[in-house]
């Protein structure tokens, strides 16, 4: 379960900038929320791989009390093509 280090610490984004700044007296809770992540990978052909994933965040009391109470779901997919350079015969 994601939590802030202390109730006197900011909530940071993935780029390490303060997403929610701590109020003067500190947060009333350290509970950022609960998350679920899943990912998978499958070979489509010899050199092509499909990557899929999804994540869901259910906001905790800290997020809800600071105007960030909406649940968030992210999904991604990607294709990887592997090729050889100067392959030995």
Phi and psi in radians as a Rosetta constraint file:
Dihedral C 1 N 2 CA 2 C 2 CIRCULARHARMONIC -1.158 0.35
Dihedral N 2 CA 2 C 2 N 3 CIRCULARHARMONIC 2.350 0.35
Dihedral C 2 N 3 CA 3 C 3 CIRCULARHARMONIC -2.452 0.35
Dihedral N 3 CA 3 C 3 N 4 CIRCULARHARMONIC 2.737 0.35
Dihedral C 3 N 4 CA 4 C 4 CIRCULARHARMONIC -1.373 0.35
Dihedral N 4 CA 4 C 4 N 5 CIRCULARHARMONIC 2.735 0.35
Dihedral C 4 N 5 CA 5 C 5 CIRCULARHARMONIC -1.047 0.35
Dihedral N 5 CA 5 C 5 N 6 CIRCULARHARMONIC -0.860 0.35
Dihedral C 5 N 6 CA 6 C 6 CIRCULARHARMONIC -2.436 0.35
Dihedral N 6 CA 6 C 6 N 7 CIRCULARHARMONIC 2.866 0.35
Dihedral C 6 N 7 CA 7 C 7 CIRCULARHARMONIC -1.243 0.35
Dihedral N 7 CA 7 C 7 N 8 CIRCULARHARMONIC -0.039 0.35
Dihedral C 7 N 8 CA 8 C 8 CIRCULARHARMONIC -1.880 0.35
Dihedral N 8 CA 8 C 8 N 9 CIRCULARHARMONIC 0.354 0.35
Dihedral C 8 N 9 CA 9 C 9 CIRCULARHARMONIC -2.018 0.35
Dihedral N 9 CA 9 C 9 N 10 CIRCULARHARMONIC 2.612 0.35
Dihedral C 9 N 10 CA 10 C 10 CIRCULARHARMONIC -1.239 0.35
Dihedral N 10 CA 10 C 10 N 11 CIRCULARHARMONIC 2.879 0.35
Dihedral C 10 N 11 CA 11 C 11 CIRCULARHARMONIC -1.715 0.35
Dihedral N 11 CA 11 C 11 N 12 CIRCULARHARMONIC 2.176 0.35
Dihedral C 11 N 12 CA 12 C 12 CIRCULARHARMONIC -1.843 0.35
Dihedral N 12 CA 12 C 12 N 13 CIRCULARHARMONIC 2.618 0.35
Dihedral C 12 N 13 CA 13 C 13 CIRCULARHARMONIC -1.466 0.35
Dihedral N 13 CA 13 C 13 N 14 CIRCULARHARMONIC 3.105 0.35
Dihedral C 13 N 14 CA 14 C 14 CIRCULARHARMONIC -1.112 0.35
Dihedral N 14 CA 14 C 14 N 15 CIRCULARHARMONIC -0.386 0.35
Dihedral C 14 N 15 CA 15 C 15 CIRCULARHARMONIC -1.633 0.35
Dihedral N 15 CA 15 C 15 N 16 CIRCULARHARMONIC 0.208 0.35
Dihedral C 15 N 16 CA 16 C 16 CIRCULARHARMONIC 1.226 0.35
Dihedral N 16 CA 16 C 16 N 17 CIRCULARHARMONIC 0.354 0.35
Dihedral C 16 N 17 CA 17 C 17 CIRCULARHARMONIC -1.712 0.35
Dihedral N 17 CA 17 C 17 N 18 CIRCULARHARMONIC 2.663 0.35
Dihedral C 17 N 18 CA 18 C 18 CIRCULARHARMONIC -1.216 0.35
Dihedral N 18 CA 18 C 18 N 19 CIRCULARHARMONIC 2.006 0.35
Dihedral C 18 N 19 CA 19 C 19 CIRCULARHARMONIC -1.485 0.35
Dihedral N 19 CA 19 C 19 N 20 CIRCULARHARMONIC -0.717 0.35
Dihedral C 19 N 20 CA 20 C 20 CIRCULARHARMONIC -2.278 0.35
Dihedral N 20 CA 20 C 20 N 21 CIRCULARHARMONIC 2.047 0.35
Dihedral C 20 N 21 CA 21 C 21 CIRCULARHARMONIC -1.433 0.35
Dihedral N 21 CA 21 C 21 N 22 CIRCULARHARMONIC 2.486 0.35
Dihedral C 21 N 22 CA 22 C 22 CIRCULARHARMONIC -1.184 0.35
Dihedral N 22 CA 22 C 22 N 23 CIRCULARHARMONIC 2.346 0.35
Dihedral C 22 N 23 CA 23 C 23 CIRCULARHARMONIC -1.209 0.35
Dihedral N 23 CA 23 C 23 N 24 CIRCULARHARMONIC 2.905 0.35
Dihedral C 23 N 24 CA 24 C 24 CIRCULARHARMONIC -0.917 0.35
Dihedral N 24 CA 24 C 24 N 25 CIRCULARHARMONIC -0.780 0.35
Dihedral C 24 N 25 CA 25 C 25 CIRCULARHARMONIC -1.525 0.35
Dihedral N 25 CA 25 C 25 N 26 CIRCULARHARMONIC -0.014 0.35
Dihedral C 25 N 26 CA 26 C 26 CIRCULARHARMONIC 1.630 0.35
Dihedral N 26 CA 26 C 26 N 27 CIRCULARHARMONIC 2.884 0.35
Dihedral C 26 N 27 CA 27 C 27 CIRCULARHARMONIC -1.285 0.35
Dihedral N 27 CA 27 C 27 N 28 CIRCULARHARMONIC 2.688 0.35
Dihedral C 27 N 28 CA 28 C 28 CIRCULARHARMONIC -1.454 0.35
Dihedral N 28 CA 28 C 28 N 29 CIRCULARHARMONIC -0.204 0.35
Dihedral C 28 N 29 CA 29 C 29 CIRCULARHARMONIC -2.550 0.35
Dihedral N 29 CA 29 C 29 N 30 CIRCULARHARMONIC 2.706 0.35
Dihedral C 29 N 30 CA 30 C 30 CIRCULARHARMONIC -1.815 0.35
Dihedral N 30 CA 30 C 30 N 31 CIRCULARHARMONIC 0.099 0.35
Dihedral C 30 N 31 CA 31 C 31 CIRCULARHARMONIC -1.450 0.35
Dihedral N 31 CA 31 C 31 N 32 CIRCULARHARMONIC 1.820 0.35
Dihedral C 31 N 32 CA 32 C 32 CIRCULARHARMONIC -1.333 0.35
Dihedral N 32 CA 32 C 32 N 33 CIRCULARHARMONIC -0.669 0.35
Dihedral C 32 N 33 CA 33 C 33 CIRCULARHARMONIC 2.665 0.35
Dihedral N 33 CA 33 C 33 N 34 CIRCULARHARMONIC -2.898 0.35
Dihedral C 33 N 34 CA 34 C 34 CIRCULARHARMONIC -2.161 0.35
Dihedral N 34 CA 34 C 34 N 35 CIRCULARHARMONIC 2.548 0.35
Dihedral C 34 N 35 CA 35 C 35 CIRCULARHARMONIC -2.352 0.35
Dihedral N 35 CA 35 C 35 N 36 CIRCULARHARMONIC 2.713 0.35
Dihedral C 35 N 36 CA 36 C 36 CIRCULARHARMONIC -2.344 0.35
Dihedral N 36 CA 36 C 36 N 37 CIRCULARHARMONIC 2.295 0.35
Dihedral C 36 N 37 CA 37 C 37 CIRCULARHARMONIC -2.264 0.35
Dihedral N 37 CA 37 C 37 N 38 CIRCULARHARMONIC 2.472 0.35
Dihedral C 37 N 38 CA 38 C 38 CIRCULARHARMONIC -2.508 0.35
Dihedral N 38 CA 38 C 38 N 39 CIRCULARHARMONIC 2.521 0.35
Dihedral C 38 N 39 CA 39 C 39 CIRCULARHARMONIC -2.619 0.35
Dihedral N 39 CA 39 C 39 N 40 CIRCULARHARMONIC 2.766 0.35
Dihedral C 39 N 40 CA 40 C 40 CIRCULARHARMONIC -2.680 0.35
Dihedral N 40 CA 40 C 40 N 41 CIRCULARHARMONIC 2.864 0.35
Dihedral C 40 N 41 CA 41 C 41 CIRCULARHARMONIC -2.494 0.35
Dihedral N 41 CA 41 C 41 N 42 CIRCULARHARMONIC 2.447 0.35
Dihedral C 41 N 42 CA 42 C 42 CIRCULARHARMONIC -2.507 0.35
Dihedral N 42 CA 42 C 42 N 43 CIRCULARHARMONIC 2.396 0.35
Dihedral C 42 N 43 CA 43 C 43 CIRCULARHARMONIC -1.414 0.35
Dihedral N 43 CA 43 C 43 N 44 CIRCULARHARMONIC 2.128 0.35
Dihedral C 43 N 44 CA 44 C 44 CIRCULARHARMONIC -1.493 0.35
Dihedral N 44 CA 44 C 44 N 45 CIRCULARHARMONIC -0.861 0.35
Dihedral C 44 N 45 CA 45 C 45 CIRCULARHARMONIC -2.407 0.35
Dihedral N 45 CA 45 C 45 N 46 CIRCULARHARMONIC -3.121 0.35
Dihedral C 45 N 46 CA 46 C 46 CIRCULARHARMONIC -0.878 0.35
Dihedral N 46 CA 46 C 46 N 47 CIRCULARHARMONIC -0.771 0.35
Dihedral C 46 N 47 CA 47 C 47 CIRCULARHARMONIC -1.884 0.35
Dihedral N 47 CA 47 C 47 N 48 CIRCULARHARMONIC -0.011 0.35
Dihedral C 47 N 48 CA 48 C 48 CIRCULARHARMONIC -2.007 0.35
Dihedral N 48 CA 48 C 48 N 49 CIRCULARHARMONIC 2.271 0.35
Dihedral C 48 N 49 CA 49 C 49 CIRCULARHARMONIC -2.167 0.35
Dihedral N 49 CA 49 C 49 N 50 CIRCULARHARMONIC 2.389 0.35
Dihedral C 49 N 50 CA 50 C 50 CIRCULARHARMONIC -1.782 0.35
Dihedral N 50 CA 50 C 50 N 51 CIRCULARHARMONIC 2.250 0.35
Dihedral C 50 N 51 CA 51 C 51 CIRCULARHARMONIC -2.002 0.35
Dihedral N 51 CA 51 C 51 N 52 CIRCULARHARMONIC 2.290 0.35
Dihedral C 51 N 52 CA 52 C 52 CIRCULARHARMONIC -2.278 0.35
Dihedral N 52 CA 52 C 52 N 53 CIRCULARHARMONIC 2.585 0.35
Dihedral C 52 N 53 CA 53 C 53 CIRCULARHARMONIC -2.858 0.35
Dihedral N 53 CA 53 C 53 N 54 CIRCULARHARMONIC 2.792 0.35
Dihedral C 53 N 54 CA 54 C 54 CIRCULARHARMONIC -2.631 0.35
Dihedral N 54 CA 54 C 54 N 55 CIRCULARHARMONIC 2.614 0.35
Dihedral C 54 N 55 CA 55 C 55 CIRCULARHARMONIC -2.463 0.35
Dihedral N 55 CA 55 C 55 N 56 CIRCULARHARMONIC 2.549 0.35
Dihedral C 55 N 56 CA 56 C 56 CIRCULARHARMONIC -2.349 0.35
Dihedral N 56 CA 56 C 56 N 57 CIRCULARHARMONIC 2.288 0.35
Dihedral C 56 N 57 CA 57 C 57 CIRCULARHARMONIC -1.992 0.35
Dihedral N 57 CA 57 C 57 N 58 CIRCULARHARMONIC 2.169 0.35
Dihedral C 57 N 58 CA 58 C 58 CIRCULARHARMONIC -1.755 0.35
Dihedral N 58 CA 58 C 58 N 59 CIRCULARHARMONIC 1.997 0.35
Dihedral C 58 N 59 CA 59 C 59 CIRCULARHARMONIC -1.105 0.35
Dihedral N 59 CA 59 C 59 N 60 CIRCULARHARMONIC 2.460 0.35
Dihedral C 59 N 60 CA 60 C 60 CIRCULARHARMONIC -1.589 0.35
Dihedral N 60 CA 60 C 60 N 61 CIRCULARHARMONIC -3.041 0.35
Dihedral C 60 N 61 CA 61 C 61 CIRCULARHARMONIC -1.099 0.35
Dihedral N 61 CA 61 C 61 N 62 CIRCULARHARMONIC -0.619 0.35
Dihedral C 61 N 62 CA 62 C 62 CIRCULARHARMONIC -1.060 0.35
Dihedral N 62 CA 62 C 62 N 63 CIRCULARHARMONIC -0.823 0.35
Dihedral C 62 N 63 CA 63 C 63 CIRCULARHARMONIC -1.148 0.35
Dihedral N 63 CA 63 C 63 N 64 CIRCULARHARMONIC -0.757 0.35
Dihedral C 63 N 64 CA 64 C 64 CIRCULARHARMONIC -1.119 0.35
Dihedral N 64 CA 64 C 64 N 65 CIRCULARHARMONIC -0.665 0.35
Dihedral C 64 N 65 CA 65 C 65 CIRCULARHARMONIC -1.316 0.35
Dihedral N 65 CA 65 C 65 N 66 CIRCULARHARMONIC -0.168 0.35
Dihedral C 65 N 66 CA 66 C 66 CIRCULARHARMONIC -2.144 0.35
Dihedral N 66 CA 66 C 66 N 67 CIRCULARHARMONIC 0.657 0.35
Dihedral C 66 N 67 CA 67 C 67 CIRCULARHARMONIC 1.053 0.35
Dihedral N 67 CA 67 C 67 N 68 CIRCULARHARMONIC 0.551 0.35
Dihedral C 67 N 68 CA 68 C 68 CIRCULARHARMONIC -2.286 0.35
Dihedral N 68 CA 68 C 68 N 69 CIRCULARHARMONIC 0.830 0.35
Dihedral C 68 N 69 CA 69 C 69 CIRCULARHARMONIC -1.614 0.35
Dihedral N 69 CA 69 C 69 N 70 CIRCULARHARMONIC 0.010 0.35
Dihedral C 69 N 70 CA 70 C 70 CIRCULARHARMONIC -1.404 0.35
Dihedral N 70 CA 70 C 70 N 71 CIRCULARHARMONIC 2.364 0.35
Dihedral C 70 N 71 CA 71 C 71 CIRCULARHARMONIC -1.087 0.35
Dihedral N 71 CA 71 C 71 N 72 CIRCULARHARMONIC 2.661 0.35
Dihedral C 71 N 72 CA 72 C 72 CIRCULARHARMONIC -2.298 0.35
Dihedral N 72 CA 72 C 72 N 73 CIRCULARHARMONIC 2.234 0.35
Dihedral C 72 N 73 CA 73 C 73 CIRCULARHARMONIC -2.157 0.35
Dihedral N 73 CA 73 C 73 N 74 CIRCULARHARMONIC 2.262 0.35
Dihedral C 73 N 74 CA 74 C 74 CIRCULARHARMONIC -2.140 0.35
Dihedral N 74 CA 74 C 74 N 75 CIRCULARHARMONIC 2.461 0.35
Dihedral C 74 N 75 CA 75 C 75 CIRCULARHARMONIC -2.310 0.35
Dihedral N 75 CA 75 C 75 N 76 CIRCULARHARMONIC 2.658 0.35
Dihedral C 75 N 76 CA 76 C 76 CIRCULARHARMONIC -2.542 0.35
Dihedral N 76 CA 76 C 76 N 77 CIRCULARHARMONIC 2.765 0.35
Dihedral C 76 N 77 CA 77 C 77 CIRCULARHARMONIC -2.560 0.35
Dihedral N 77 CA 77 C 77 N 78 CIRCULARHARMONIC 2.728 0.35
Dihedral C 77 N 78 CA 78 C 78 CIRCULARHARMONIC -2.710 0.35
Dihedral N 78 CA 78 C 78 N 79 CIRCULARHARMONIC 2.703 0.35
Dihedral C 78 N 79 CA 79 C 79 CIRCULARHARMONIC -2.043 0.35
Dihedral N 79 CA 79 C 79 N 80 CIRCULARHARMONIC 2.386 0.35
Dihedral C 79 N 80 CA 80 C 80 CIRCULARHARMONIC -2.095 0.35
Dihedral N 80 CA 80 C 80 N 81 CIRCULARHARMONIC 2.246 0.35
Dihedral C 80 N 81 CA 81 C 81 CIRCULARHARMONIC -1.961 0.35
Dihedral N 81 CA 81 C 81 N 82 CIRCULARHARMONIC 2.112 0.35
Dihedral C 81 N 82 CA 82 C 82 CIRCULARHARMONIC -1.778 0.35
Dihedral N 82 CA 82 C 82 N 83 CIRCULARHARMONIC 2.314 0.35
Dihedral C 82 N 83 CA 83 C 83 CIRCULARHARMONIC -2.371 0.35
Dihedral N 83 CA 83 C 83 N 84 CIRCULARHARMONIC 2.810 0.35
Dihedral C 83 N 84 CA 84 C 84 CIRCULARHARMONIC -1.803 0.35
Dihedral N 84 CA 84 C 84 N 85 CIRCULARHARMONIC 2.518 0.35
Dihedral C 84 N 85 CA 85 C 85 CIRCULARHARMONIC -2.060 0.35
Dihedral N 85 CA 85 C 85 N 86 CIRCULARHARMONIC 2.250 0.35
Dihedral C 85 N 86 CA 86 C 86 CIRCULARHARMONIC 0.960 0.35
Dihedral N 86 CA 86 C 86 N 87 CIRCULARHARMONIC 0.850 0.35
Dihedral C 86 N 87 CA 87 C 87 CIRCULARHARMONIC -1.137 0.35
Dihedral N 87 CA 87 C 87 N 88 CIRCULARHARMONIC 2.372 0.35
Dihedral C 87 N 88 CA 88 C 88 CIRCULARHARMONIC -1.338 0.35
Dihedral N 88 CA 88 C 88 N 89 CIRCULARHARMONIC 2.423 0.35
